[in-house]
Amino acid sequence: MSPLRRVFAARLAGTAVFDPIGDRVGWARDVVVTIGLKGRPRAIGLVVEVPGKRRVFLPFTRVTSIDSGQIVSTGLVNMRRFEQRAVETLVVGELLDRRIVLKDGRQALIEDVAIEALSVGRGEWEVTQLFIRLMAGGRGIGRNRGPTELVDVRDVPDLAGQAGVQGVGQLMASWGDIKPADLADLLHDMPKGRRLEVAQALDDDRLADVLQELGDDDRLEIIGHLGRARAADVLEAMEPDDAADLINELPSNEASILLALMEPGEAQDVRRLLAYSENSAGGLMTTEPVIMPPEAPIAQALAAVRRHDLSPALASMVFVTRPPSETPTGRFLGVVHIQRLLREAPHQAIGTILDTDIEPLAPGDPLGRVTRLMATYNLIALPVVDSDRRLLGAVSADDVLDHLLPDDWRSGDDDLTDLSMGPAEEVAHG
């Protein structure tokens, strides 16, 4: 099969990238173009996601062929994290759904971008055509009803100058069921304006999941841009410990306003967590683990740990207490591990299979004690109780890791082998 001379950029997203011997290097996530004042925009390379969720730049000079369903490179990839320059535009991230005005005055939305190789094997590509959906009277007439056309890019006289009017519908559709952590990585890599626009378009639950995966700077920027009413709604949708961490970073007057706007029950959980030191068991814990009374049947416990909004760490065990089952609970009795639940009869009461040997944490216990107990018992979650042995919450391994790793761990800028590009290409994309 001969290499393709023309491809549509949006369709490249998710395509596997291979080296010459057939080993997969990563996945294409975007196409980088430069839009000048004259001539057609040039396509200079790909944003490729390599193992470790690092996004790197692969210039088209290192691409030997683009066939149906695969991209083949020379195998030489600079592992430095991709940083977009001011003269560069991302097709998927910034051009899709952008509103444009054609030479004849018609308005349209960009739905895809065609790039074409100028010469085989030289890595010279340019943007030649736009697949557009026309708009009526300057307003959208419905994504499924508007007529579509394939137009020459030169029919758009000011493609570069029309930045900032890009919608997010096509972009959101291209992400599909992407995991919150991966979506957080995408947002982190976007220009500020685009990041805020996409965040605004996410529903409250989805945005809450993403904020929990972002670093402090990014999520403070987003929460400050939402408006107070919506910010309070998103905080309610977050896990209480993550919401408390975020509110703790806000100015005190802003934090008080948002807490007042939240539902009283949700705000109460957050206020309780704010009373503890950030690096203590109380500051690390969530107030919403799976809690059940000892007489509950195993079948009910298994149904509870199957909740889609429950992290794998918290789904690993059920915390058994006397009523009430809302934190702070009645007396803490012990835990039941999910492996034990799967081995016993569904009608059996969970109180008959308790593990009572686990030493619970006190809310003031430091991070070091939390990690030692997790290592001692080989667990990924631990109970936190008060002096009356009432369950206050649970600390999970993912919360511990967030505090053990360096503050910039989400940036992905750890030490990886640098399979360097040539000196000229280092200068071309420093």
Buried (B, 14 or more C-beta within 10 A) or exposed (E): EEBEEEBBBBEBBEBBBBBEEEEEBBBBBBBBBBBEEEEBBBBBBBBBBBEEEBBBBBBBBBBBBBEEEBBBBBBEBBBBBBEBEEEBBBBBBBBBBBBBBBEEEBBBBBBBBBBBBBEEEEBBBBBBBBBBBBBEEEEBEEBEEBEEBEBEBEBBEEBEEBBEEBBBBBBBEBBEEBEBBBBBBBBBBBBEEBBBBBBBBBEBEBBBBBBBBBBEEBBBBBBBBBEBEBBBBBBBBBBBBBBBBBBBEBEEEBBEBBBEBBEEEBBEBBBBBBEBEBEBBBBBBBBBBBBBBBEBBBBBBBEBBEEEEBBEBBBBBBBBBBEEBBBBBBEBBBBBBBEBBEEBEEEEBBBEBBBEEBEBBBBEBEBEBBBEBBEEEEBBBBBBBBEEBBBBBBBBBBBBEBBEEEEEEBBBEEEBEEEEBEEEBEEBBE
